[in-house]
Amino acid sequence: MPRYDLDGQVAIVTGAGRGIGRAIALRLAREGAAVTVADIDEASARTVSDEIAAAGGSSLPARIDVTNKHDANRVVRQTVARFDGVHILVNNAGIGAIAPLMETNEATWDSLMNVNAKGVLLCTQAAARQMIAQGKGGRIINNASGAGKIAPGKDTPLGAYAASKHAVVALTRQFGFELAEHQILVNCLCAGIVDTAMWDLIDREIARRQGVPAGSVKAKAVAGIPLGRIQQAEDVANMVAFLASSDASYTTAQTFDVSGGLLPY
């Protein structure tokens, strides 16, 4: 059953072909929004779009490279052509890399910054221009990760990733200020230990570096979560649905913790 008032709304979700992005796309569709399922893997985007259609929702699969402004603009145009507008953008596309900063090469740094930070810039610019032209406001929601709030520490070598996610928090705040006059609300969320393929990768690589069994790094991280369980992608989607709804109509330029109490500040 829908909980929020998203009927008639049109959303674009990047990185929606799997994991957190898939959960967000499915949830927004369940709330009544038409959803453009955007992912660099077009086959995955089509699979999620088909899931939405099978459940009675409206969706459009689209391939997007968020580091390419022409792709960002094209996906907005395709969405408008199909659904006659854009009201919600969820900047979820992101990549990770595990290495101490002293071992991080330029190629890795550039890749993380391009996808995780520049992708937010370009997609927000493209969607916000459309929202401004529509004159009815809008919502932009960024997935910043808990790494956007804190440095992960020397035992969790995600420094470059954290730098890119700190940039997402800064982009959220500044876009929130700059777009407020157009009633476009810009917020971000910081998730914790989410049960996704990315955390499996983090576990394997850190375990290899530390010489400990695979699975032990993830288990230790989960043991530190106050709520006592690993986070599911749907937990993130719940917060996105709230921020997209009218219940969050007086909130902008803010960062929301969604980590089971792991990041209580």
C-alpha positions as CSV (number, residue, x, y, z in Angstrom):
1,M,0.0,0.0,0.0
2,P,1.3,3.5,-0.8
3,R,2.2,5.6,2.2
4,Y,3.0,8.9,0.5
5,D,1.5,11.2,-2.1
6,L,3.6,10.5,-5.2
7,D,0.8,9.9,-7.7
8,G,1.5,12.0,-10.8
9,Q,5.1,12.5,-9.9
10,V,8.0,11.6,-12.2
11,A,11.3,10.4,-10.8
12,I,14.7,9.7,-12.3
13,V,16.9,7.3,-10.3
14,T,20.5,6.8,-11.3
15,G,22.4,3.6,-10.6
16,A,19.0,2.0,-10.4
17,G,19.9,-1.3,-12.0
18,R,20.8,-3.1,-8.7
19,G,21.2,-2.7,-5.0
20,I,20.1,0.5,-3.3
21,G,19.1,2.1,-6.6
22,R,16.8,-0.8,-7.5
23,A,15.2,-0.6,-4.1
24,I,14.6,3.1,-4.5
25,A,13.1,2.8,-7.9
26,L,10.8,0.0,-6.8
27,R,9.7,2.0,-3.8
28,L,9.0,5.2,-5.6
29,A,7.0,3.3,-8.2
30,R,5.0,1.6,-5.5
31,E,4.2,5.1,-4.1
32,G,2.7,6.0,-7.5
33,A,5.6,7.8,-9.2
34,A,6.6,7.1,-12.8
35,V,10.2,6.1,-12.7
36,T,13.1,6.4,-15.2
37,V,15.4,3.5,-14.2
38,A,18.8,4.9,-15.3
39,D,22.0,2.8,-15.1
40,I,25.2,2.5,-17.1
41,D,24.2,-1.2,-17.5
42,E,21.2,-0.9,-19.8
43,A,20.2,-4.6,-19.4
44,S,20.0,-4.2,-15.6
45,A,17.9,-1.0,-16.0
46,R,15.5,-2.9,-18.3
47,T,15.2,-5.7,-15.8
48,V,14.2,-3.3,-13.0
49,S,11.9,-1.4,-15.3
50,D,10.2,-4.7,-16.2
51,E,9.8,-5.4,-12.4
52,I,8.0,-2.1,-12.0
53,A,5.8,-2.8,-15.0
54,A,4.9,-6.3,-13.7
55,A,3.7,-4.7,-10.5
56,G,1.5,-2.3,-12.4
57,G,3.8,0.8,-12.3
58,S,5.1,3.1,-15.0
59,S,8.7,3.1,-15.9
60,L,11.3,3.8,-18.5
61,P,14.7,2.1,-18.7
62,A,17.6,4.3,-19.8
63,R,21.3,3.9,-20.1
64,I,23.3,6.7,-18.5
65,D,26.9,7.5,-17.9
66,V,26.6,10.1,-15.1
67,T,30.0,11.5,-15.9
68,N,28.8,12.6,-19.3
69,K,26.6,15.8,-19.4
70,H,25.1,14.8,-22.7
71,D,23.9,11.6,-21.2
72,A,22.4,13.4,-18.3
73,N,20.6,15.9,-20.5
74,R,19.4,13.1,-22.8
75,V,17.9,11.0,-20.0
76,V,16.0,14.1,-18.8
77,R,14.7,14.7,-22.3
78,Q,13.7,11.1,-22.7
79,T,11.9,11.2,-19.3
80,V,10.0,14.4,-20.3
81,A,9.1,13.0,-23.7
82,R,7.7,9.8,-22.0
83,F,6.1,11.3,-18.8
84,D,5.8,15.0,-19.5
85,G,8.0,16.2,-16.7
86,V,10.5,15.5,-14.0
87,H,9.7,16.1,-10.3
88,I,12.2,13.9,-8.4
89,L,15.9,13.1,-9.1
90,V,17.7,10.6,-7.0
91,N,21.5,10.7,-7.5
92,N,22.3,7.2,-6.4
93,A,25.0,6.1,-8.9
94,G,28.3,5.5,-7.3
95,I,31.4,3.4,-7.2
96,G,33.9,2.4,-4.6
97,A,37.6,1.6,-4.3
98,I,39.6,0.1,-1.4
99,A,43.1,1.4,-0.9
100,P,44.9,3.6,1.6
101,L,45.3,7.2,0.4
102,M,49.1,6.7,0.1
103,E,48.4,3.9,-2.4
104,T,45.6,5.6,-4.3
105,N,46.6,6.4,-7.9
106,E,45.3,9.2,-10.0
107,A,43.2,6.9,-12.2
108,T,41.3,5.6,-9.1
109,W,40.9,9.1,-7.7
110,D,39.6,10.6,-10.9
111,S,37.2,7.7,-11.4
112,L,35.7,8.1,-8.0
113,M,35.4,11.9,-8.2
114,N,33.9,11.7,-11.7
115,V,31.2,9.2,-10.9
116,N,30.4,10.1,-7.3
117,A,30.8,13.8,-7.3
118,K,30.8,15.1,-10.9
119,G,27.9,12.8,-11.7
120,V,25.8,14.5,-9.0
121,L,26.7,17.9,-10.4
122,L,25.8,17.0,-14.0
123,C,22.6,15.1,-13.3
124,T,21.4,17.8,-10.8
125,Q,22.1,20.5,-13.3
126,A,20.2,18.7,-16.0
127,A,17.2,17.8,-13.9
128,A,17.0,21.2,-12.1
129,R,16.9,23.1,-15.4
130,Q,13.8,21.1,-16.3
131,M,12.3,21.6,-12.9
132,I,12.9,25.3,-13.1
133,A,11.3,25.5,-16.5
134,Q,8.2,23.6,-15.2
135,G,7.9,26.2,-12.4
136,K,6.5,23.7,-9.8
137,G,9.5,23.0,-7.6
138,G,11.0,19.6,-7.2
139,R,13.1,17.2,-5.1
140,I,16.7,16.2,-5.5
141,I,17.9,13.5,-3.2
142,N,21.6,12.4,-3.1
143,N,23.0,9.2,-1.7
144,A,26.1,10.4,0.1
145,S,26.9,7.4,2.3
146,G,28.1,7.4,5.9
147,A,31.6,8.0,4.4
148,G,30.3,11.5,3.5
149,K,30.1,12.3,7.3
150,I,33.3,10.7,8.7
151,A,36.7,9.5,7.6
152,P,36.5,5.7,7.7
153,G,39.7,5.2,9.6
154,K,43.0,3.5,8.9
155,D,41.5,0.0,9.2
156,T,38.9,0.8,6.6
157,P,41.0,2.2,3.7
158,L,38.2,4.1,1.8
159,G,39.8,7.5,1.9
160,A,39.3,8.5,-1.7
161,Y,35.7,7.2,-1.6
162,A,35.1,9.2,1.5
163,A,36.5,12.3,-0.1
164,S,34.1,11.9,-3.0
165,K,31.1,11.4,-0.7
166,H,32.1,14.4,1.4
167,A,31.8,16.3,-1.9
168,V,28.3,15.0,-2.3
169,V,27.4,16.5,1.1
170,A,28.8,19.8,0.1
171,L,27.0,19.7,-3.3
172,T,23.8,19.0,-1.5
173,R,24.1,22.0,0.8
174,Q,25.1,24.4,-1.9
175,F,22.5,23.3,-4.4
176,G,20.0,23.4,-1.6
177,F,20.8,27.1,-1.1
178,E,21.0,28.0,-4.8
179,L,17.8,26.2,-5.8
180,A,15.6,27.2,-2.8
181,E,14.1,30.2,-4.7
182,H,12.7,27.7,-7.2
183,Q,11.2,25.6,-4.5
184,I,13.5,22.7,-5.4
185,L,14.5,20.9,-2.2
186,V,17.9,19.2,-2.1
187,N,18.8,16.8,0.6
188,C,21.1,13.8,1.0
189,L,21.2,10.7,3.1
190,C,24.1,8.8,4.7
191,A,23.6,5.1,5.0
192,G,25.6,2.7,7.1
193,I,26.5,-1.0,6.5
194,V,24.2,-1.9,3.7
195,D,23.9,-5.5,2.6
196,T,25.0,-5.0,-1.0
197,A,27.6,-6.2,-3.4
198,M,29.8,-3.1,-2.6
199,W,30.0,-4.1,1.1
200,D,30.9,-7.7,0.0
201,L,33.7,-6.2,-2.0
202,I,34.9,-4.1,0.9
203,D,34.8,-7.1,3.2
204,R,36.8,-9.3,0.8
205,E,39.5,-6.7,0.1
206,I,40.0,-5.6,3.7
207,A,40.1,-9.2,4.8
208,R,42.7,-10.0,2.3
209,R,44.8,-7.0,3.4
210,Q,44.5,-7.9,7.0
211,G,44.9,-11.6,6.6
212,V,41.6,-12.5,8.3
213,P,38.8,-14.8,7.0
214,A,36.4,-13.4,4.4
215,G,33.2,-12.3,6.1
216,S,34.9,-11.4,9.4
217,V,35.3,-7.7,8.5
218,K,31.6,-7.3,7.6
219,A,30.5,-9.3,10.7
220,K,32.6,-7.0,12.9
221,A,31.1,-3.9,11.3
222,V,27.6,-5.2,11.7
223,A,28.3,-6.0,15.4
224,G,28.8,-2.3,16.0
225,I,25.4,-1.3,14.7
226,P,23.2,-0.2,17.7
227,L,20.0,-1.6,16.1
228,G,21.7,-5.0,15.9
229,R,21.2,-5.9,12.2
230,I,22.7,-5.2,8.9
231,Q,21.0,-2.5,6.9
232,Q,18.9,-3.5,3.9
233,A,18.6,-1.5,0.7
234,E,14.9,-1.0,1.5
235,D,15.8,0.9,4.6
236,V,17.5,3.5,2.4
237,A,14.5,3.6,0.0
238,N,12.2,4.3,2.9
239,M,14.0,7.6,3.7
240,V,14.1,8.5,0.0
241,A,10.3,8.0,-0.2
242,F,9.8,10.3,2.8
243,L,12.1,13.0,1.3
244,A,10.3,12.8,-2.0
245,S,6.9,13.3,-0.3
246,S,5.0,16.4,0.8
247,D,5.8,15.4,4.4
248,A,9.3,16.7,3.8
249,S,8.1,20.0,2.2
250,Y,10.0,22.3,4.5
251,T,13.4,20.6,4.5
252,T,16.3,21.4,2.2
253,A,20.2,21.4,2.2
254,Q,20.2,18.8,5.0
255,T,22.0,15.5,5.5
256,F,20.0,12.6,7.0
257,D,21.5,9.7,8.9
258,V,20.1,6.2,7.9
259,S,22.5,3.9,9.6
260,G,20.7,2.2,12.5
261,G,22.4,4.5,15.0
262,L,25.9,3.9,13.7
263,L,26.4,7.6,12.9
264,P,24.5,9.5,15.6
265,Y,25.6,13.0,14.7
